[in-house]
Amino acid sequence: MSAKADFFEASRKAVADHELHRKLQNASDRHLDHVAETRAEFPPFESERDAARRIKEQSIARLDELLIELKRRLEENGCNVIFAATAEQARDYIVSLAKKNGLRRAVKGKSMTTEEIGLNQALGAAGLEVTETDLGEYIVQLRGEPPSHIITPAIHLSKEDVGALFAEKLNMPYTAEPEALTAEARKRLRSTFLGADLGITGVNFAIAETGTLVVVENEGNGRMSCTLPDTYVAVLGIEKVIPKLSDLSHFLEILARTATGQKLTTYTNFINGPRRAGEIDGPREVHVVILDGGRSAMLADAVMREALYCIRCGACLNVCPVYRRVGGHAYNSTYPGPIGSIVSPSLFGSAAGHLPFASTLCGACRDICPVRIDIPRLLLHLRWKETETADESRALAWPRGPARARAGVVRFAHLARHPRLIRMMARIGLALLRPFARDGYLRRMPPPFNNWTKVRDFPVPRPRSRRDTANGTVKRGRVP
C-alpha cells in the first residue's frame, strides 16, 4: 500500500474514532486558551514576532557563514562537531561513538530531530538501552508508538489510558491520578539517569557568536540528560543557528507563549562545552551533530526556505482542523500537522509527497505561527511541484490524477470570467438538487462531486439573499 493510501485509510479510521477526537479537541482547546491568555497579557508580543522572524530570515540568508562560525566556536569550547549530510551519517556517528566508548545505557531528552533520523532504533540494534525521559515521550515509548505531536507527544491519550499503560508495563496499581502517575515515572527515571553513560538531547537554538547550545524544556529531564552522563550528544538541524546571544530573548518571549501558553519555559539550559577543571558536574565529552538531511533542498528553493524559520512550537497543529480530526499518527511522518506537511517532502522524499494536500488552507496556522510563516502559501507551492512532477501512476489528492485536476481548474477559470453564467448554473443546480434532498442534505451526488458525499452529506444551498439597495436591508427570497 502506498504512503498516500496509508494516510487516507488512517484518516478515515481516525475520523470515525470519536474518543480520539474528544481527546484531541480537549487538549488543543486547553493549549489555545492558555496561548490566548498569555499573548493578551503581553503587549509586545506582535513586535517580538516581527523581530524573531527578521532574525530567522537573516540567519537563513547567511546560513553557511553562521554554521562555519558556530562550528569554530563550539570547537574552541571543547566540543566535537560533525556535519551530517544524511540521517544515516548522523546515526552512524552516534552509534560508532557509543561502541568506541563502550556505552551501554542512554537517556534522551525530547528531540524531534533524533526521531527524524531513527536514532532510538539504531542504538537499540547496536545493543544500547535507550530511555526517553520526557514524560510524554516516555509514555509513547512504553506503548511502542512514535510521538503524535511535536510538543505534547501523548496528546492522543487520556489519563485513564496512561493509568492502564502504567499498570500493565510498570506493574503499579491502576490509578488515573496525574500526580501519582507522574510520581511513578519520576521514581523510575531517577535510577535510569544515575545509571546512564550517554545523554542525548535536541537543541532549540545554537548561538554562532558564542558557540552556545540552548535547550528549552519544562521537566528538568533535558538538563539531567546533558549533565549527568559522561558523554553528551546534541543533535540539531542546520536551521537552528542564530547569530548572537542578544537575539535569543526575542525567541524565548514567543516560544513558550505560543507552544504551551506559558510566560517562559521552566528550564532554559545553556551548554557551552564539556566539564571544565574544578567543575563538579557536566559531561566529560560533548559531541554536536549538525544535520542537513534535506534542509539544503529547502534552502535552495526561494519559496520553501521560509519553512526553515520554524522554531518547532507545534502551535499550528493545535489550530489545524485536519490535525484536530485525525491526530498525528495518521500522517505517518515524524513531523505531523501543517508544518509537517511542508517539511516532510524535503526531509523524507516522495513518500511524503501527498501531505501538502492534507490541508484545508484555512490560514489558521499562518495566523498563530510565532515567526509568521505563510504556511498556506508553502503548501500551495508544494502542491504545484508535486502535481507537476507526478505521473498518472501516482495520482495525488484526486483519484483521477493531476491531468484531470488541471483540466478541472481550467474549466473553473473559464467560468469565473463569466459571472452571469455562474449565476445561471447555480439556479439550475439548485432546482435540480432540491428534489433529491432529505432534511436539507444530499446523501449522494454524481461525479465529479461524489468524493464529497463518500464521507459526508452535502448541504443543499439555500436561496440566495437579495440586497435591498434602497435602504440597505437584506431580504430573503428566491433569485429571480
TORLONU-670337 format. One record per residue (C-alpha): residue in three letters; y, x, z. Coordinates in steps of 0.02 Angstrom, whole numbers, always signed. Layout:
BEGIN
type	north	east	up
ALA	Y	X	Z
...
END
This chain:
BEGIN
type	north	east	up
MET	+0	+0	+0
SER	+174	+66	-45
ALA	+309	+101	+85
LYS	+410	-43	+13
ALA	+264	-163	+32
ASP	+235	-99	+208
PHE	+417	-135	+253
PHE	+417	-312	+186
GLU	+248	-351	+265
ALA	+305	-280	+433
SER	+468	-376	+418
ARG	+377	-540	+388
LYS	+271	-513	+542
ALA	+421	-462	+647
VAL	+523	-614	+594
ALA	+379	-725	+648
ASP	+371	-639	+818
HIS	+490	-745	+920
GLU	+458	-644	+1078
LEU	+512	-485	+990
HIS	+667	-572	+927
ARG	+709	-628	+1103
LYS	+693	-452	+1172
LEU	+798	-376	+1034
GLN	+929	-511	+1048
ASN	+946	-494	+1237
ALA	+954	-305	+1235
SER	+1076	-298	+1089
ASP	+1189	-430	+1164
ARG	+1198	-334	+1328
HIS	+1242	-175	+1234
LEU	+1379	-261	+1135
ASP	+1453	-345	+1289
HIS	+1467	-178	+1377
VAL	+1539	-96	+1223
ALA	+1671	-231	+1206
GLU	+1721	-214	+1389
THR	+1739	-26	+1390
ARG	+1831	-23	+1224
ALA	+1953	-158	+1282
GLU	+2000	-62	+1439
PHE	+2032	+100	+1343
PRO	+2187	+75	+1232
PRO	+2173	+246	+1145
PHE	+2001	+203	+1078
GLU	+2057	+173	+899
SER	+2160	+333	+893
GLU	+2011	+430	+963
ARG	+1902	+357	+824
ASP	+2028	+419	+696
ALA	+2032	+592	+775
ALA	+1842	+604	+782
ARG	+1825	+553	+601
ARG	+1956	+678	+548
ILE	+1864	+818	+639
LYS	+1697	+770	+562
GLU	+1774	+759	+389
GLN	+1850	+932	+407
SER	+1689	+1003	+483
ILE	+1579	+940	+342
ALA	+1704	+1005	+213
ARG	+1685	+1182	+280
LEU	+1509	+1167	+347
ASP	+1450	+1334	+277
GLU	+1588	+1430	+368
LEU	+1558	+1341	+532
LEU	+1370	+1369	+528
ILE	+1395	+1556	+500
GLU	+1518	+1562	+645
LEU	+1402	+1459	+756
LYS	+1255	+1575	+721
ARG	+1359	+1729	+759
ARG	+1424	+1659	+922
LEU	+1253	+1598	+978
GLU	+1176	+1768	+946
GLU	+1318	+1852	+1039
ASN	+1274	+1737	+1185
GLY	+1093	+1798	+1181
CYS	+1011	+1657	+1083
ASN	+883	+1674	+944
VAL	+940	+1572	+794
ILE	+842	+1515	+642
PHE	+895	+1409	+494
ALA	+752	+1297	+438
ALA	+766	+1228	+261
THR	+624	+1104	+290
ALA	+540	+1010	+431
GLU	+386	+1116	+403
GLN	+482	+1278	+431
ALA	+557	+1210	+592
ARG	+387	+1154	+657
ASP	+303	+1318	+611
TYR	+435	+1421	+701
ILE	+418	+1323	+863
VAL	+228	+1320	+856
SER	+221	+1507	+821
LEU	+339	+1539	+966
ALA	+228	+1439	+1083
LYS	+72	+1531	+1027
LYS	+154	+1703	+1038
ASN	+216	+1672	+1215
GLY	+57	+1586	+1272
LEU	+147	+1424	+1314
ARG	+41	+1275	+1361
ARG	+150	+1135	+1432
ALA	+308	+1070	+1351
VAL	+437	+948	+1418
LYS	+555	+864	+1296
GLY	+724	+787	+1319
LYS	+771	+648	+1199
SER	+783	+711	+1021
MET	+778	+611	+860
THR	+777	+774	+760
THR	+611	+826	+837
GLU	+544	+652	+795
GLU	+605	+681	+617
ILE	+506	+842	+598
GLY	+349	+776	+685
LEU	+356	+911	+819
ASN	+250	+824	+950
GLN	+103	+808	+833
ALA	+117	+990	+778
LEU	+124	+1055	+957
GLY	-21	+942	+1008
ALA	-126	+1007	+863
ALA	-88	+1184	+924
GLY	-158	+1143	+1097
LEU	+3	+1110	+1193
GLU	+25	+966	+1314
VAL	+190	+883	+1266
THR	+278	+758	+1380
GLU	+429	+654	+1335
THR	+542	+646	+1487
ASP	+673	+519	+1436
LEU	+611	+357	+1516
GLY	+613	+257	+1355
GLU	+529	+398	+1258
TYR	+402	+418	+1399
ILE	+359	+233	+1386
VAL	+333	+232	+1198
GLN	+234	+394	+1208
LEU	+115	+310	+1331
ARG	+97	+169	+1205
GLY	+66	+290	+1062
GLU	+217	+224	+967
PRO	+372	+303	+891
PRO	+542	+252	+959
SER	+609	+89	+890
HIS	+793	+129	+920
ILE	+899	+286	+912
ILE	+970	+266	+1088
THR	+851	+146	+1175
PRO	+676	+191	+1114
ALA	+589	+48	+1206
ILE	+713	-89	+1162
HIS	+570	-193	+1093
LEU	+483	-202	+1262
SER	+517	-310	+1415
LYS	+499	-254	+1595
GLU	+337	-354	+1601
ASP	+272	-254	+1453
VAL	+313	-92	+1542
GLY	+233	-154	+1703
ALA	+71	-193	+1612
LEU	+78	-24	+1524
PHE	+100	+74	+1686
ALA	-39	-24	+1769
GLU	-155	+21	+1626
LYS	-104	+202	+1593
LEU	-45	+261	+1764
ASN	-164	+158	+1872
MET	-25	+88	+1979
PRO	-21	-92	+2045
TYR	+62	-209	+1922
THR	+247	-240	+1950
ALA	+389	-292	+1838
GLU	+524	-224	+1954
PRO	+626	-95	+1856
GLU	+664	+7	+2012
ALA	+479	+25	+2056
LEU	+433	+69	+1877
THR	+571	+198	+1866
ALA	+520	+275	+2032
GLU	+340	+292	+1973
ALA	+394	+377	+1813
ARG	+510	+493	+1910
LYS	+369	+542	+2028
ARG	+251	+581	+1885
LEU	+379	+678	+1785
ARG	+438	+785	+1931
SER	+275	+882	+1938
THR	+273	+892	+1748
PHE	+444	+975	+1748
LEU	+390	+1100	+1880
GLY	+235	+1149	+1783
ALA	+315	+1164	+1610
ASP	+339	+1331	+1523
LEU	+426	+1263	+1367
GLY	+578	+1149	+1362
ILE	+641	+1063	+1205
THR	+794	+955	+1175
GLY	+903	+895	+1036
VAL	+1088	+934	+1027
ASN	+1233	+812	+1014
PHE	+1367	+939	+967
ALA	+1367	+1125	+929
ILE	+1535	+1212	+950
ALA	+1561	+1352	+825
GLU	+1708	+1430	+917
THR	+1610	+1470	+1075
GLY	+1427	+1457	+1023
THR	+1402	+1313	+1145
LEU	+1267	+1178	+1131
VAL	+1316	+1010	+1206
VAL	+1178	+892	+1263
VAL	+1235	+720	+1319
GLU	+1115	+609	+1420
ASN	+1103	+486	+1563
GLU	+947	+529	+1662
GLY	+955	+715	+1700
ASN	+793	+746	+1608
GLY	+885	+840	+1470
ARG	+962	+956	+1598
MET	+793	+989	+1679
SER	+711	+1018	+1509
CYS	+836	+1153	+1464
THR	+848	+1240	+1633
LEU	+678	+1237	+1721
PRO	+559	+1311	+1590
ASP	+573	+1496	+1549
THR	+579	+1461	+1362
TYR	+700	+1334	+1291
VAL	+713	+1273	+1112
ALA	+860	+1172	+1046
VAL	+836	+1080	+881
LEU	+986	+1015	+785
GLY	+1034	+961	+611
ILE	+1165	+1061	+517
GLU	+1289	+917	+532
LYS	+1303	+933	+722
VAL	+1426	+1078	+716
ILE	+1610	+1052	+759
PRO	+1745	+1186	+753
LYS	+1823	+1201	+927
LEU	+1790	+1163	+1109
SER	+1951	+1062	+1112
ASP	+1877	+946	+980
LEU	+1737	+889	+1094
SER	+1840	+774	+1205
HIS	+1876	+656	+1060
PHE	+1690	+629	+1034
LEU	+1650	+610	+1219
GLU	+1781	+473	+1231
ILE	+1698	+367	+1097
LEU	+1512	+412	+1102
ALA	+1462	+331	+1267
ARG	+1582	+186	+1246
THR	+1501	+141	+1080
ALA	+1321	+188	+1116
THR	+1291	+115	+1289
GLY	+1456	+38	+1343
GLN	+1490	+173	+1473
LYS	+1654	+264	+1500
LEU	+1558	+428	+1498
THR	+1376	+476	+1499
THR	+1306	+533	+1665
TYR	+1265	+711	+1613
THR	+1358	+819	+1487
ASN	+1269	+986	+1477
PHE	+1349	+1144	+1406
ILE	+1223	+1277	+1356
ASN	+1289	+1448	+1308
GLY	+1134	+1555	+1314
PRO	+990	+1616	+1422
ARG	+997	+1655	+1606
ARG	+1113	+1800	+1647
ALA	+1092	+1932	+1779
GLY	+1122	+1859	+1951
GLU	+1093	+1679	+1898
ILE	+954	+1588	+1991
ASP	+905	+1461	+1859
GLY	+906	+1433	+1673
PRO	+787	+1488	+1535
ARG	+750	+1671	+1503
GLU	+740	+1638	+1315
VAL	+843	+1518	+1210
HIS	+794	+1478	+1031
VAL	+904	+1372	+918
VAL	+827	+1291	+765
ILE	+959	+1228	+643
LEU	+880	+1107	+520
ASP	+931	+1062	+343
GLY	+783	+951	+296
GLY	+875	+860	+157
ARG	+1050	+861	+229
SER	+1112	+980	+94
ALA	+1069	+845	-34
MET	+1187	+727	+57
LEU	+1319	+863	+67
ALA	+1310	+890	-121
ASP	+1342	+706	-156
ALA	+1529	+669	-145
VAL	+1491	+492	-83
MET	+1340	+524	+29
ARG	+1416	+667	+127
GLU	+1504	+537	+233
ALA	+1334	+498	+311
LEU	+1340	+670	+392
TYR	+1484	+610	+501
CYS	+1359	+510	+605
ILE	+1351	+553	+790
ARG	+1190	+452	+820
CYS	+1265	+323	+938
GLY	+1148	+186	+875
ALA	+1284	+53	+882
CYS	+1257	-1	+702
LEU	+1079	-52	+746
ASN	+1141	-168	+883
VAL	+1253	-268	+765
CYS	+1141	-266	+611
PRO	+1068	-441	+577
VAL	+917	-363	+490
TYR	+876	-242	+631
ARG	+903	-378	+762
ARG	+772	-484	+675
VAL	+638	-356	+630
GLY	+662	-212	+753
GLY	+646	-27	+719
HIS	+460	-8	+683
ALA	+470	-114	+526
TYR	+573	+22	+442
ASN	+431	+148	+463
SER	+561	+286	+475
THR	+624	+399	+613
TYR	+797	+326	+588
PRO	+797	+135	+576
GLY	+940	+14	+551
PRO	+1093	+37	+440
ILE	+1116	+223	+469
GLY	+930	+250	+445
SER	+936	+157	+280
ILE	+1068	+284	+225
VAL	+995	+448	+286
SER	+810	+414	+266
PRO	+804	+426	+74
SER	+881	+600	+82
LEU	+775	+659	+228
PHE	+609	+583	+178
GLY	+622	+558	-9
SER	+567	+414	-119
ALA	+453	+342	+16
ALA	+613	+277	+98
GLY	+699	+230	-65
HIS	+683	+45	-30
LEU	+776	+49	+137
PRO	+953	+36	+66
PHE	+902	-139	+10
ALA	+860	-189	+190
SER	+1038	-244	+225
THR	+1149	-397	+209
LEU	+1303	-288	+176
CYS	+1396	-393	+305
GLY	+1502	-244	+360
ALA	+1472	-260	+548
CYS	+1401	-83	+550
ARG	+1560	-14	+472
ASP	+1669	-105	+597
ILE	+1579	-38	+751
CYS	+1547	+140	+691
PRO	+1645	+259	+805
VAL	+1685	+376	+661
ARG	+1717	+234	+537
ILE	+1576	+274	+414
ASP	+1585	+150	+271
ILE	+1401	+109	+281
PRO	+1401	-37	+157
ARG	+1481	+75	+25
LEU	+1346	+207	+51
LEU	+1209	+77	+43
LEU	+1275	+13	-122
HIS	+1285	+191	-187
LEU	+1104	+221	-141
ARG	+1050	+56	-218
TRP	+1133	+107	-380
LYS	+1050	+279	-376
GLU	+879	+207	-336
THR	+892	+72	-468
GLU	+948	+196	-600
THR	+801	+312	-569
ALA	+667	+180	-535
ASP	+539	+136	-667
GLU	+451	-29	-690
SER	+301	+29	-589
ARG	+400	+32	-428
ALA	+519	-113	-432
LEU	+633	-111	-282
ALA	+709	-262	-199
TRP	+668	-377	-345
PRO	+484	-403	-389
ARG	+526	-409	-575
GLY	+609	-239	-574
PRO	+779	-160	-595
ALA	+796	-205	-780
ARG	+781	-392	-741
ALA	+902	-370	-596
ARG	+1030	-283	-705
ALA	+1016	-422	-835
GLY	+1049	-550	-699
VAL	+1204	-456	-643
VAL	+1268	-451	-822
ARG	+1245	-639	-838
PHE	+1335	-668	-673
ALA	+1479	-556	-730
HIS	+1496	-662	-886
LEU	+1501	-823	-785
ALA	+1627	-750	-662
ARG	+1751	-734	-805
HIS	+1741	-921	-838
PRO	+1779	-1016	-677
ARG	+1780	-1186	-765
LEU	+1603	-1154	-824
ILE	+1550	-1107	-647
ARG	+1626	-1268	-577
MET	+1539	-1372	-710
MET	+1371	-1289	-674
ALA	+1397	-1315	-487
ARG	+1424	-1502	-513
ILE	+1270	-1514	-622
GLY	+1166	-1412	-500
LEU	+1223	-1518	-353
ALA	+1174	-1677	-444
LEU	+1003	-1607	-489
LEU	+964	-1539	-317
ARG	+1004	-1690	-211
PRO	+855	-1799	-258
PHE	+735	-1662	-202
ALA	+817	-1629	-34
ARG	+743	-1682	+132
ASP	+861	-1689	+281
GLY	+988	-1588	+184
TYR	+871	-1444	+139
LEU	+764	-1392	-8
ARG	+591	-1327	+38
ARG	+554	-1258	-136
MET	+661	-1201	-281
PRO	+614	-1146	-458
PRO	+633	-966	-518
PRO	+737	-862	-502
PHE	+781	-942	-334
ASN	+603	-962	-271
ASN	+608	-797	-174
TRP	+735	-877	-56
THR	+628	-1027	-16
LYS	+472	-923	+12
VAL	+537	-878	+184
ARG	+674	-1006	+223
ASP	+740	-1176	+174
PHE	+893	-1188	+62
PRO	+1036	-1300	+122
VAL	+1095	-1419	-13
PRO	+1280	-1383	-45
ARG	+1399	-1514	+21
PRO	+1526	-1593	-96
ARG	+1672	-1479	-125
SER	+1830	-1510	-23
ARG	+1987	-1568	-114
ARG	+2151	-1498	-51
ASP	+2298	-1616	-50
THR	+2433	-1502	-116
ALA	+2570	-1625	-74
ASN	+2552	-1621	+115
GLY	+2430	-1477	+146
THR	+2294	-1586	+221
VAL	+2114	-1567	+170
LYS	+2013	-1719	+120
ARG	+1827	-1730	+97
GLY	+1769	-1808	-63
ARG	+1669	-1786	-220
VAL	+1727	-1667	-351
PRO	+1789	-1773	-498
END
